[in-house]
């Protein structure tokens, strides 16, 4: 089983209810179960997307947006989602999150990134491009297609979350 990054779009009231459930439960069960349509499995694309941005010379503000979009922020208190036996990130660090205002900013900045242009800056040879960004092994369908698909999914995820004024929760599972 591979460890992949998961993201969820969550209303503030849902997070509050999960926190309250965890506090009331004898074993800290937050009853975390976001709807499937509000969860994104980003696979292991985050590091590669950030590395493409670095290699292609993406402006720092947009690199920061990619980092925020895939790393979250520790300012949102999500400790109740990191309590055994109900921890949602059994294979990674503690869950992180973004408040709705941060989600809106990330959405705006991701919308300004032209991923096809960044991917065009990579070497034409697939193996050379993969080596440059730290990808080991081959990707079915090709590296560029994989990265574009995952970037588009990430961008669309944040666009929808911003429109709905939702928080973001990120973890590795």
OpenMM code with the backbone's topology and positions (N, CA, C; nanometers):
from openmm import Vec3, app, unit

residues = "UNK UNK UNK UNK UNK UNK UNK UNK UNK UNK UNK UNK UNK UNK UNK UNK UNK UNK UNK UNK UNK UNK UNK UNK UNK UNK UNK UNK UNK UNK UNK UNK UNK UNK UNK UNK UNK UNK UNK UNK UNK UNK UNK UNK UNK UNK UNK UNK UNK UNK UNK UNK UNK UNK UNK UNK UNK UNK UNK UNK UNK UNK UNK UNK UNK UNK UNK UNK UNK UNK UNK UNK UNK UNK UNK UNK UNK UNK UNK UNK UNK UNK UNK UNK UNK UNK UNK UNK UNK UNK UNK UNK UNK UNK UNK UNK UNK UNK UNK UNK UNK UNK UNK UNK UNK UNK UNK UNK UNK UNK UNK UNK UNK UNK UNK UNK UNK UNK UNK UNK UNK UNK UNK UNK UNK UNK UNK UNK UNK UNK UNK UNK UNK UNK UNK UNK UNK UNK UNK UNK UNK UNK UNK UNK UNK UNK UNK UNK UNK UNK UNK UNK UNK UNK UNK UNK UNK UNK UNK UNK UNK UNK UNK UNK UNK UNK UNK UNK UNK UNK UNK UNK UNK".split()
positions = [
    Vec3(0.0843, -0.1166, 0.0000),
    Vec3(0.0000, 0.0000, 0.0000),
    Vec3(0.0896, 0.1240, 0.0000),
    Vec3(0.0663, 0.2127, -0.0931),
    Vec3(0.1443, 0.3353, -0.1041),
    Vec3(0.0888, 0.4420, -0.0110),
    Vec3(0.1771, 0.5246, 0.0377),
    Vec3(0.1363, 0.6390, 0.1187),
    Vec3(0.1110, 0.7554, 0.0232),
    Vec3(-0.0083, 0.8132, 0.0301),
    Vec3(-0.0446, 0.9207, -0.0612),
    Vec3(-0.1006, 1.0386, 0.0165),
    Vec3(-0.0963, 1.1546, -0.0463),
    Vec3(-0.1507, 1.2724, 0.0198),
    Vec3(-0.3007, 1.2819, -0.0045),
    Vec3(-0.3717, 1.3114, 0.1019),
    Vec3(-0.5161, 1.3282, 0.0989),
    Vec3(-0.5494, 1.4721, 0.1377),
    Vec3(-0.6511, 1.5260, 0.0734),
    Vec3(-0.7003, 1.6594, 0.1075),
    Vec3(-0.8517, 1.6510, 0.1210),
    Vec3(-0.9063, 1.7277, 0.2134),
    Vec3(-1.0518, 1.7327, 0.2288),
    Vec3(-1.0950, 1.8778, 0.2403),
    Vec3(-1.2087, 1.9083, 0.1755),
    Vec3(-1.2730, 2.0402, 0.1874),
    Vec3(-1.3798, 2.0254, 0.2949),
    Vec3(-1.3686, 2.1102, 0.3972),
    Vec3(-1.4518, 2.0908, 0.5155),
    Vec3(-1.5108, 2.2232, 0.5639),
    Vec3(-1.6410, 2.2262, 0.5933),
    Vec3(-1.6982, 2.3461, 0.6565),
    Vec3(-1.6441, 2.3614, 0.7993),
    Vec3(-1.6316, 2.4821, 0.8430),
    Vec3(-1.5827, 2.5090, 0.9787),
    Vec3(-1.6687, 2.4381, 1.0829),
    Vec3(-1.8001, 2.4346, 1.0613),
    Vec3(-1.8888, 2.3702, 1.1591),
    Vec3(-1.8629, 2.2197, 1.1664),
    Vec3(-1.8227, 2.1583, 1.0549),
    Vec3(-1.7908, 2.0154, 1.0566),
    Vec3(-1.6663, 1.9909, 1.1421),
    Vec3(-1.5636, 2.0748, 1.1244),
    Vec3(-1.4427, 2.0611, 1.2065),
    Vec3(-1.4748, 2.0787, 1.3539),
    Vec3(-1.5593, 2.1756, 1.3855),
    Vec3(-1.5983, 2.1983, 1.5249),
    Vec3(-1.6728, 2.0766, 1.5806),
    Vec3(-1.7598, 2.0177, 1.5001),
    Vec3(-1.8339, 1.8995, 1.5447),
    Vec3(-1.7397, 1.7816, 1.5677),
    Vec3(-1.6399, 1.7648, 1.4800),
    Vec3(-1.5419, 1.6574, 1.4971),
    Vec3(-1.4603, 1.6782, 1.6239),
    Vec3(-1.4224, 1.8016, 1.6486),
    Vec3(-1.3465, 1.8345, 1.7701),
    Vec3(-1.4301, 1.8040, 1.8940),
    Vec3(-1.5558, 1.8425, 1.8887),
    Vec3(-1.6462, 1.8182, 2.0015),
    Vec3(-1.6675, 1.6671, 2.0216),
    Vec3(-1.6839, 1.5927, 1.9138),
    Vec3(-1.7003, 1.4470, 1.9233),
    Vec3(-1.5775, 1.3828, 1.9858),
    Vec3(-1.4597, 1.4260, 1.9430),
    Vec3(-1.3359, 1.3707, 1.9981),
    Vec3(-1.3251, 1.3988, 2.1474),
    Vec3(-1.3627, 1.5195, 2.1871),
    Vec3(-1.3550, 1.5566, 2.3287),
    Vec3(-1.4551, 1.4766, 2.4121),
    Vec3(-1.5708, 1.4454, 2.3553),
    Vec3(-1.6754, 1.3744, 2.4295),
    Vec3(-1.6548, 1.2228, 2.4294),
    Vec3(-1.5785, 1.1727, 2.3351),
    Vec3(-1.5594, 1.0287, 2.3209),
    Vec3(-1.4524, 0.9780, 2.4175),
    Vec3(-1.4764, 0.8644, 2.4812),
    Vec3(-1.3751, 0.8115, 2.5732),
    Vec3(-1.2435, 0.7745, 2.5037),
    Vec3(-1.2498, 0.7437, 2.3752),
    Vec3(-1.1263, 0.7092, 2.3041),
    Vec3(-1.0875, 0.8136, 2.2001),
    Vec3(-1.1465, 0.9321, 2.2056),
    Vec3(-1.1086, 1.0425, 2.1180),
    Vec3(-1.1579, 1.0315, 1.9756),
    Vec3(-1.2659, 0.9573, 1.9518),
    Vec3(-1.3174, 0.9396, 1.8161),
    Vec3(-1.3827, 1.0685, 1.7661),
    Vec3(-1.3249, 1.1303, 1.6617),
    Vec3(-1.3821, 1.2550, 1.6110),
    Vec3(-1.4981, 1.2327, 1.5128),
    Vec3(-1.5241, 1.1066, 1.4791),
    Vec3(-1.6249, 1.0734, 1.3775),
    Vec3(-1.5940, 1.1459, 1.2460),
    Vec3(-1.4682, 1.1403, 1.2082),
    Vec3(-1.4193, 1.2023, 1.0846),
    Vec3(-1.4616, 1.1174, 0.9664),
    Vec3(-1.5431, 1.1699, 0.8815),
    Vec3(-1.5874, 1.0983, 0.7626),
    Vec3(-1.6374, 1.1990, 0.6595),
    Vec3(-1.5448, 1.2771, 0.6018),
    Vec3(-1.5886, 1.3760, 0.5029),
    Vec3(-1.6461, 1.3066, 0.3797),
    Vec3(-1.7380, 1.3719, 0.3109),
    Vec3(-1.7955, 1.3113, 0.1906),
    Vec3(-1.6880, 1.2860, 0.0846),
    Vec3(-1.7018, 1.1753, 0.0144),
    Vec3(-1.6026, 1.1358, -0.0866),
    Vec3(-1.5809, 1.2446, -0.1914),
    Vec3(-1.6856, 1.3181, -0.2285),
    Vec3(-1.6705, 1.4217, -0.3312),
    Vec3(-1.5901, 1.5416, -0.2805),
    Vec3(-1.5668, 1.5496, -0.1516),
    Vec3(-1.4862, 1.6580, -0.0959),
    Vec3(-1.3469, 1.6118, -0.0542),
    Vec3(-1.3078, 1.4944, -0.0979),
    Vec3(-1.1749, 1.4410, -0.0673),
    Vec3(-1.0990, 1.4217, -0.1981),
    Vec3(-0.9725, 1.4600, -0.1970),
    Vec3(-0.8849, 1.4445, -0.3125),
    Vec3(-0.7644, 1.3613, -0.2725),
    Vec3(-0.7384, 1.2560, -0.3475),
    Vec3(-0.6165, 1.1775, -0.3309),
    Vec3(-0.5159, 1.2326, -0.4311),
    Vec3(-0.4158, 1.3010, -0.3820),
    Vec3(-0.3166, 1.3643, -0.4686),
    Vec3(-0.2001, 1.2708, -0.4991),
    Vec3(-0.2119, 1.1464, -0.4556),
    Vec3(-0.1100, 1.0459, -0.4810),
    Vec3(0.0215, 1.0951, -0.4201),
    Vec3(0.1318, 1.0783, -0.4888),
    Vec3(0.2594, 1.1284, -0.4391),
    Vec3(0.3105, 1.2427, -0.5262),
    Vec3(0.2181, 1.3156, -0.5864),
    Vec3(0.2528, 1.4259, -0.6759),
    Vec3(0.3029, 1.5539, -0.6077),
    Vec3(0.2702, 1.5815, -0.4801),
    Vec3(0.3068, 1.7119, -0.4234),
    Vec3(0.4539, 1.7512, -0.4372),
    Vec3(0.5450, 1.6638, -0.4015),
    Vec3(0.6872, 1.6989, -0.4088),
    Vec3(0.7297, 1.7237, -0.5531),
    Vec3(0.6763, 1.6459, -0.6445),
    Vec3(0.7127, 1.6628, -0.7850),
    Vec3(0.6598, 1.7944, -0.8403),
    Vec3(0.5372, 1.8298, -0.8038),
    Vec3(0.4806, 1.9572, -0.8498),
    Vec3(0.5631, 2.0751, -0.7987),
    Vec3(0.6003, 2.0693, -0.6717),
    Vec3(0.6818, 2.1776, -0.6159),
    Vec3(0.8178, 2.1835, -0.6845),
    Vec3(0.8757, 2.0668, -0.7112),
    Vec3(1.0073, 2.0631, -0.7754),
    Vec3(1.0012, 2.1165, -0.9182),
    Vec3(0.8935, 2.0856, -0.9920),
    Vec3(0.8762, 2.1418, -1.1263),
    Vec3(0.8753, 2.2939, -1.1178),
    Vec3(0.8023, 2.3477, -1.0218),
    Vec3(0.7974, 2.4931, -1.0039),
    Vec3(0.9346, 2.5515, -0.9775),
    Vec3(1.0120, 2.4849, -0.8924),
    Vec3(1.1468, 2.5332, -0.8609),
    Vec3(1.2366, 2.5299, -0.9846),
    Vec3(1.2366, 2.4167, -1.0540),
    Vec3(1.3224, 2.3986, -1.1715),
    Vec3(1.2859, 2.4970, -1.2819),
    Vec3(1.1565, 2.5209, -1.2998),
    Vec3(1.1100, 2.6081, -1.4081),
    Vec3(1.1179, 2.7563, -1.3722),
    Vec3(1.1608, 2.7891, -1.2506),
    Vec3(1.1764, 2.9286, -1.2123),
    Vec3(1.0461, 2.9979, -1.1774),
    Vec3(0.9506, 2.9239, -1.1242),
    Vec3(0.8237, 2.9827, -1.0818),
    Vec3(0.8481, 3.0887, -0.9750),
    Vec3(0.7746, 3.1997, -0.9830),
    Vec3(0.7897, 3.3079, -0.8847),
    Vec3(0.7640, 3.2540, -0.7437),
    Vec3(0.8326, 3.3129, -0.6473),
    Vec3(0.8257, 3.2663, -0.5083),
    Vec3(0.6824, 3.2650, -0.4542),
    Vec3(0.6029, 3.3656, -0.4885),
    Vec3(0.4656, 3.3709, -0.4380),
    Vec3(0.3857, 3.2499, -0.4862),
    Vec3(0.4122, 3.2043, -0.6089),
    Vec3(0.3413, 3.0884, -0.6621),
    Vec3(0.3987, 2.9577, -0.6077),
    Vec3(0.5302, 2.9542, -0.5843),
    Vec3(0.5895, 2.8383, -0.5167),
    Vec3(0.5311, 2.8248, -0.3767),
    Vec3(0.5173, 2.9379, -0.3083),
    Vec3(0.4566, 2.9359, -0.1746),
    Vec3(0.3130, 2.8844, -0.1805),
    Vec3(0.2405, 2.9205, -0.2846),
    Vec3(0.1025, 2.8722, -0.2996),
    Vec3(0.1013, 2.7210, -0.3173),
    Vec3(0.1932, 2.6679, -0.3977),
    Vec3(0.2026, 2.5222, -0.4129),
    Vec3(0.2374, 2.4559, -0.2807),
    Vec3(0.3277, 2.5184, -0.2060),
    Vec3(0.3656, 2.4628, -0.0753),
    Vec3(0.2464, 2.4642, 0.0200),
    Vec3(0.1772, 2.5764, 0.0276),
    Vec3(0.0591, 2.5858, 0.1138),
    Vec3(-0.0462, 2.4850, 0.0723),
    Vec3(-0.0683, 2.4741, -0.0587),
    Vec3(-0.1719, 2.3845, -0.1107),
    Vec3(-0.1440, 2.2392, -0.0762),
    Vec3(-0.0165, 2.2027, -0.0634),
    Vec3(0.0181, 2.0624, -0.0396),
    Vec3(0.0764, 2.0360, 0.0992),
    Vec3(0.1170, 2.1405, 0.1706),
    Vec3(0.1716, 2.1235, 0.3055),
    Vec3(0.0754, 2.1706, 0.4137),
    Vec3(-0.0159, 2.2601, 0.3777),
    Vec3(-0.1065, 2.3162, 0.4771),
    Vec3(-0.0337, 2.4103, 0.5707),
    Vec3(-0.0931, 2.4324, 0.6850),
    Vec3(-0.0406, 2.5245, 0.7855),
    Vec3(-0.0740, 2.4643, 0.9219),
    Vec3(0.0172, 2.4727, 1.0137),
    Vec3(-0.0046, 2.4150, 1.1464),
    Vec3(-0.0886, 2.5051, 1.2363),
    Vec3(-0.1255, 2.6238, 1.1893),
    Vec3(-0.2007, 2.7178, 1.2737),
    Vec3(-0.3414, 2.6677, 1.3063),
    Vec3(-0.4010, 2.5900, 1.2176),
    Vec3(-0.5331, 2.5341, 1.2424),
    Vec3(-0.5163, 2.4162, 1.3381),
    Vec3(-0.5861, 2.4190, 1.4525),
    Vec3(-0.5710, 2.3141, 1.5536),
    Vec3(-0.6465, 2.1885, 1.5105),
    Vec3(-0.5706, 2.0883, 1.4668),
    Vec3(-0.6292, 1.9626, 1.4213),
    Vec3(-0.5799, 1.8436, 1.5039),
    Vec3(-0.5338, 1.8714, 1.6254),
    Vec3(-0.4838, 1.7648, 1.7125),
    Vec3(-0.5850, 1.6543, 1.7359),
    Vec3(-0.7120, 1.6882, 1.7342),
    Vec3(-0.8161, 1.5873, 1.7565),
    Vec3(-0.8235, 1.4858, 1.6423),
    Vec3(-0.7614, 1.5164, 1.5283),
    Vec3(-0.7564, 1.4216, 1.4172),
    Vec3(-0.6288, 1.3375, 1.4204),
    Vec3(-0.5465, 1.3589, 1.5220),
    Vec3(-0.4179, 1.2908, 1.5331),
    Vec3(-0.4091, 1.2084, 1.6610),
    Vec3(-0.5240, 1.1614, 1.7097),
    Vec3(-0.5293, 1.0866, 1.8346),
    Vec3(-0.5568, 0.9391, 1.8050),
    Vec3(-0.4664, 0.8526, 1.8485),
    Vec3(-0.4864, 0.7085, 1.8314),
    Vec3(-0.6026, 0.6647, 1.9200),
    Vec3(-0.6829, 0.5706, 1.8798),
    Vec3(-0.6687, 0.4877, 1.7608),
    Vec3(-0.7395, 0.5449, 1.6375),
    Vec3(-0.7783, 0.6708, 1.6426),
    Vec3(-0.8558, 0.7304, 1.5337),
    Vec3(-0.7771, 0.8310, 1.4500),
    Vec3(-0.6455, 0.8302, 1.4611),
    Vec3(-0.5626, 0.9236, 1.3842),
    Vec3(-0.5866, 0.9020, 1.2352),
    Vec3(-0.6066, 1.0101, 1.1615),
    Vec3(-0.6340, 0.9983, 1.0182),
    Vec3(-0.5059, 0.9907, 0.9353),
    Vec3(-0.3914, 1.0164, 0.9975),
    Vec3(-0.2637, 1.0154, 0.9251),
    Vec3(-0.1686, 0.9133, 0.9877),
    Vec3(-0.2016, 0.7861, 0.9777),
    Vec3(-0.1189, 0.6863, 1.0451),
    Vec3(0.0214, 0.6705, 0.9871),
    Vec3(0.0442, 0.7174, 0.8659),
    Vec3(0.1739, 0.6975, 0.8011),
    Vec3(0.2510, 0.8270, 0.7786),
    Vec3(0.2016, 0.9368, 0.8279),
    Vec3(0.2685, 1.0639, 0.8041),
    Vec3(0.2674, 1.1482, 0.9290),
    Vec3(0.3021, 1.2737, 0.9124),
    Vec3(0.2979, 1.3662, 1.0235),
    Vec3(0.1534, 1.3997, 1.0592),
    Vec3(0.1391, 1.4859, 1.1552),
    Vec3(0.0060, 1.5284, 1.1986),
    Vec3(-0.0665, 1.5994, 1.0842),
    Vec3(-0.1976, 1.5852, 1.0789),
    Vec3(-0.2741, 1.6582, 0.9764),
    Vec3(-0.2523, 1.8084, 0.9890),
    Vec3(-0.2555, 1.8756, 0.8755),
    Vec3(-0.2455, 2.0215, 0.8733),
    Vec3(-0.3691, 2.0748, 0.8029),
    Vec3(-0.3850, 2.2052, 0.8022),
    Vec3(-0.5031, 2.2596, 0.7380),
    Vec3(-0.4842, 2.4036, 0.6960),
    Vec3(-0.5836, 2.4511, 0.6250),
    Vec3(-0.5893, 2.5906, 0.5832),
    Vec3(-0.7281, 2.6428, 0.6159),
    Vec3(-0.7338, 2.7594, 0.6744),
    Vec3(-0.8614, 2.8252, 0.6995),
    Vec3(-0.9200, 2.8711, 0.5663),
    Vec3(-1.0474, 2.8992, 0.5651),
    Vec3(-1.1163, 2.9370, 0.4415),
    Vec3(-1.0486, 3.0565, 0.3729),
    Vec3(-1.0000, 3.1534, 0.4481),
    Vec3(-0.9337, 3.2683, 0.3860),
    Vec3(-0.8027, 3.2272, 0.3188),
    Vec3(-0.7306, 3.1330, 0.3787),
    Vec3(-0.6075, 3.0824, 0.3181),
    Vec3(-0.6395, 3.0006, 0.1929),
    Vec3(-0.7458, 2.9224, 0.2001),
    Vec3(-0.7901, 2.8439, 0.0847),
    Vec3(-0.8192, 2.9368, -0.0326),
    Vec3(-0.8870, 3.0485, -0.0051),
    Vec3(-0.9204, 3.1444, -0.1116),
    Vec3(-0.7933, 3.2012, -0.1752),
    Vec3(-0.6948, 3.2330, -0.0947),
    Vec3(-0.5695, 3.2887, -0.1482),
    Vec3(-0.4944, 3.1837, -0.2304),
    Vec3(-0.4873, 3.0615, -0.1797),
    Vec3(-0.4213, 2.9536, -0.2534),
    Vec3(-0.4921, 2.9302, -0.3860),
    Vec3(-0.6239, 2.9300, -0.3844),
    Vec3(-0.7023, 2.9112, -0.5066),
    Vec3(-0.6680, 3.0178, -0.6101),
    Vec3(-0.6643, 3.1404, -0.5656),
    Vec3(-0.6322, 3.2522, -0.6555),
    Vec3(-0.4939, 3.2345, -0.7177),
    Vec3(-0.3960, 3.2010, -0.6357),
    Vec3(-0.2585, 3.1887, -0.6837),
    Vec3(-0.2381, 3.0659, -0.7724),
    Vec3(-0.3008, 2.9544, -0.7379),
    Vec3(-0.2902, 2.8356, -0.8228),
    Vec3(-0.3501, 2.8631, -0.9602),
    Vec3(-0.4560, 2.9440, -0.9643),
    Vec3(-0.5188, 2.9800, -1.0910),
    Vec3(-0.4289, 3.0622, -1.1815),
    Vec3(-0.3251, 3.1206, -1.1258),
    Vec3(-0.2312, 3.2010, -1.2039),
    Vec3(-0.1131, 3.1201, -1.2571),
    Vec3(-0.1025, 2.9952, -1.2162),
    Vec3(0.0094, 2.9108, -1.2597),
    Vec3(-0.0256, 2.8435, -1.3916),
    Vec3(0.0637, 2.8571, -1.4885),
    Vec3(0.0465, 2.7929, -1.6186),
    Vec3(0.1316, 2.6656, -1.6196),
    Vec3(0.0735, 2.5576, -1.5716),
    Vec3(0.1489, 2.4329, -1.5581),
    Vec3(0.2034, 2.3813, -1.6911),
    Vec3(0.1304, 2.3883, -1.8028),
    Vec3(0.1915, 2.3430, -1.9287),
    Vec3(0.3215, 2.4171, -1.9624),
    Vec3(0.3283, 2.5453, -1.9320),
    Vec3(0.4515, 2.6212, -1.9560),
    Vec3(0.5629, 2.5708, -1.8650),
    Vec3(0.5311, 2.5439, -1.7396),
    Vec3(0.6326, 2.4917, -1.6473),
    Vec3(0.6827, 2.3550, -1.6933),
    Vec3(0.5903, 2.2703, -1.7358),
    Vec3(0.6291, 2.1367, -1.7816),
    Vec3(0.7133, 2.1441, -1.9080),
    Vec3(0.6871, 2.2428, -1.9924),
    Vec3(0.7657, 2.2605, -2.1158),
    Vec3(0.9093, 2.3008, -2.0847),
    Vec3(0.9328, 2.3548, -1.9656),
    Vec3(1.0679, 2.3956, -1.9278),
    Vec3(1.1548, 2.2762, -1.8875),
    Vec3(1.0929, 2.1602, -1.8667),
    Vec3(1.1695, 2.0409, -1.8320),
    Vec3(1.2398, 1.9864, -1.9563),
    Vec3(1.3459, 1.9104, -1.9371),
    Vec3(1.4118, 1.8482, -2.0523),
    Vec3(1.3126, 1.7643, -2.1329),
    Vec3(1.3322, 1.7597, -2.2635),
    Vec3(1.2407, 1.6852, -2.3515),
    Vec3(1.2442, 1.5358, -2.3229),
    Vec3(1.3607, 1.4836, -2.2895),
    Vec3(1.3730, 1.3417, -2.2590),
    Vec3(1.3051, 1.3130, -2.1244),
    Vec3(1.2135, 1.2191, -2.1258),
    Vec3(1.1351, 1.1837, -2.0063),
    Vec3(1.2244, 1.1425, -1.8887),
    Vec3(1.3259, 1.0634, -1.9153),
    Vec3(1.4156, 1.0192, -1.8078),
    Vec3(1.4950, 1.1352, -1.7498),
    Vec3(1.5400, 1.2253, -1.8360),
    Vec3(1.6134, 1.3425, -1.7877),
    Vec3(1.5222, 1.4328, -1.7043),
    Vec3(1.3995, 1.4512, -1.7504),
    Vec3(1.3029, 1.5336, -1.6763),
    Vec3(1.2734, 1.4712, -1.5407),
    Vec3(1.2518, 1.3406, -1.5390),
    Vec3(1.2222, 1.2710, -1.4134),
    Vec3(1.3396, 1.2824, -1.3164),
    Vec3(1.4572, 1.2638, -1.3661),
    Vec3(1.5769, 1.2726, -1.2822),
    Vec3(1.5928, 1.4126, -1.2237),
    Vec3(1.5672, 1.5121, -1.3039),
    Vec3(1.5821, 1.6510, -1.2610),
    Vec3(1.4879, 1.6873, -1.1460),
    Vec3(1.3675, 1.6315, -1.1481),
    Vec3(1.2709, 1.6663, -1.0425),
    Vec3(1.2637, 1.5611, -0.9326),
    Vec3(1.3469, 1.4572, -0.9414),
    Vec3(1.3538, 1.3593, -0.8337),
    Vec3(1.2568, 1.2435, -0.8450),
    Vec3(1.2026, 1.2206, -0.9618),
    Vec3(1.1119, 1.1080, -0.9830),
    Vec3(1.1941, 0.9830, -1.0125),
    Vec3(1.1720, 0.8779, -0.9356),
    Vec3(1.2404, 0.7515, -0.9570),
    Vec3(1.1420, 0.6554, -1.0228),
    Vec3(1.1844, 0.5905, -1.1284),
    Vec3(1.0982, 0.4959, -1.1982),
    Vec3(1.0111, 0.5669, -1.3004),
    Vec3(0.9391, 0.4861, -1.3752),
    Vec3(0.8548, 0.5435, -1.4794),
    Vec3(0.7111, 0.5578, -1.4301),
    Vec3(0.6390, 0.6460, -1.4954),
    Vec3(0.4988, 0.6705, -1.4629),
    Vec3(0.4161, 0.6304, -1.5835),
    Vec3(0.3210, 0.5432, -1.5621),
    Vec3(0.2328, 0.5016, -1.6704),
    Vec3(0.1606, 0.6234, -1.7266),
    Vec3(0.1679, 0.6396, -1.8567),
    Vec3(0.1033, 0.7536, -1.9206),
    Vec3(0.1951, 0.8731, -1.9368),
    Vec3(0.3103, 0.8701, -1.8719),
    Vec3(0.4080, 0.9773, -1.8862),
    Vec3(0.4077, 1.0760, -1.7706),
    Vec3(0.5250, 1.1262, -1.7417),
    Vec3(0.5463, 1.2185, -1.6313),
    Vec3(0.4652, 1.3476, -1.6473),
    Vec3(0.4723, 1.4080, -1.7633),
    Vec3(0.4035, 1.5362, -1.7841),
    Vec3(0.2522, 1.5217, -1.7706),
    Vec3(0.1973, 1.4171, -1.8280),
    Vec3(0.0524, 1.3944, -1.8181),
    Vec3(0.0119, 1.3723, -1.6724),
    Vec3(0.0922, 1.2963, -1.5988),
    Vec3(0.0658, 1.2711, -1.4568),
    Vec3(0.0649, 1.4022, -1.3781),
    Vec3(0.1676, 1.4827, -1.3989),
    Vec3(0.1785, 1.6081, -1.3243),
    Vec3(0.0685, 1.7070, -1.3618),
    Vec3(0.0367, 1.7157, -1.4891),
    Vec3(-0.0700, 1.8064, -1.5317),
    Vec3(-0.2042, 1.7629, -1.4739),
    Vec3(-0.2320, 1.6350, -1.4775),
    Vec3(-0.3571, 1.5832, -1.4219),
    Vec3(-0.3681, 1.6157, -1.2728),
    Vec3(-0.2608, 1.5936, -1.1990),
    Vec3(-0.2652, 1.6172, -1.0545),
    Vec3(-0.2666, 1.7664, -1.0206),
    Vec3(-0.1957, 1.8469, -1.0978),
    Vec3(-0.2030, 1.9909, -1.0746),
    Vec3(-0.3446, 2.0416, -1.1006),
    Vec3(-0.4043, 1.9990, -1.2109),
    Vec3(-0.5409, 2.0427, -1.2427),
    Vec3(-0.6386, 1.9993, -1.1342),
    Vec3(-0.6225, 1.8786, -1.0833),
    Vec3(-0.7097, 1.8311, -0.9758),
    Vec3(-0.6909, 1.9158, -0.8501),
    Vec3(-0.5666, 1.9489, -0.8184),
    Vec3(-0.5369, 2.0314, -0.7013),
    Vec3(-0.5969, 2.1708, -0.7169),
    Vec3(-0.5745, 2.2312, -0.8315),
    Vec3(-0.6292, 2.3647, -0.8581),
    Vec3(-0.7811, 2.3635, -0.8501),
    Vec3(-0.8447, 2.2682, -0.9150),
    Vec3(-0.9904, 2.2595, -0.9149),
    Vec3(-1.0456, 2.2351, -0.7740),
    Vec3(-0.9746, 2.1543, -0.6972),
    Vec3(-1.0122, 2.1284, -0.5584),
    Vec3(-1.0186, 2.2586, -0.4797),
    Vec3(-0.9142, 2.3405, -0.4934),
    Vec3(-0.9096, 2.4672, -0.4201),
    Vec3(-1.0081, 2.5699, -0.4752),
    Vec3(-1.0297, 2.5705, -0.6042),
    Vec3(-1.1297, 2.6619, -0.6619),
    Vec3(-1.2669, 2.6337, -0.6010),
    Vec3(-1.3033, 2.5065, -0.5970),
    Vec3(-1.4340, 2.4697, -0.5409),
    Vec3(-1.4402, 2.5011, -0.3913),
    Vec3(-1.3340, 2.4714, -0.3189),
    Vec3(-1.3318, 2.4997, -0.1752),
    Vec3(-1.3453, 2.6496, -0.1490),
    Vec3(-1.2782, 2.7307, -0.2301),
    Vec3(-1.2863, 2.8763, -0.2135),
    Vec3(-1.4274, 2.9267, -0.2422),
    Vec3(-1.4881, 2.8768, -0.3484),
    Vec3(-1.6248, 2.9185, -0.3826),
    Vec3(-1.7219, 2.8863, -0.2699),
    Vec3(-1.6992, 2.7739, -0.2036),
    Vec3(-1.7892, 2.7290, -0.0976),
    Vec3(-1.7433, 2.7750, 0.0409),
    Vec3(-1.6349, 2.8520, 0.0462),
    Vec3(-1.5779, 2.9060, 0.1704),
    Vec3(-1.5494, 2.7959, 0.2728),
    Vec3(-1.4794, 2.6926, 0.2242),
    Vec3(-1.4472, 2.5774, 0.3083),
    Vec3(-1.3018, 2.5823, 0.3534),
    Vec3(-1.2753, 2.5133, 0.4633),
    Vec3(-1.1387, 2.4922, 0.5104),
    Vec3(-1.0793, 2.3753, 0.4325),
    Vec3(-0.9488, 2.3644, 0.4362),
    Vec3(-0.8805, 2.2491, 0.3794),
    Vec3(-0.8088, 2.1722, 0.4895),
    Vec3(-0.8164, 2.0410, 0.4835),
    Vec3(-0.7442, 1.9549, 0.5775),
    Vec3(-0.6575, 1.8628, 0.4929),
    Vec3(-0.5302, 1.8495, 0.5304),
    Vec3(-0.4341, 1.7712, 0.4531),
    Vec3(-0.3665, 1.6686, 0.5436),
    Vec3(-0.3452, 1.5487, 0.4901),
    Vec3(-0.2759, 1.4453, 0.5640),
    Vec3(-0.2219, 1.3417, 0.4672),
    Vec3(-0.1291, 1.2609, 0.5159),
    Vec3(-0.0717, 1.1509, 0.4365),
    Vec3(-0.1258, 1.0202, 0.4909),
    Vec3(-0.1770, 0.9374, 0.4018),
    Vec3(-0.2367, 0.8098, 0.4424),
    Vec3(-0.1931, 0.7007, 0.3479),
] * unit.nanometer
topology = app.Topology()
chain = topology.addChain("A")
for resn in residues:
    res = topology.addResidue(resn, chain)
    for name in ("N", "CA", "C"):
        topology.addAtom(name, app.Element.getBySymbol(name[0]), res)
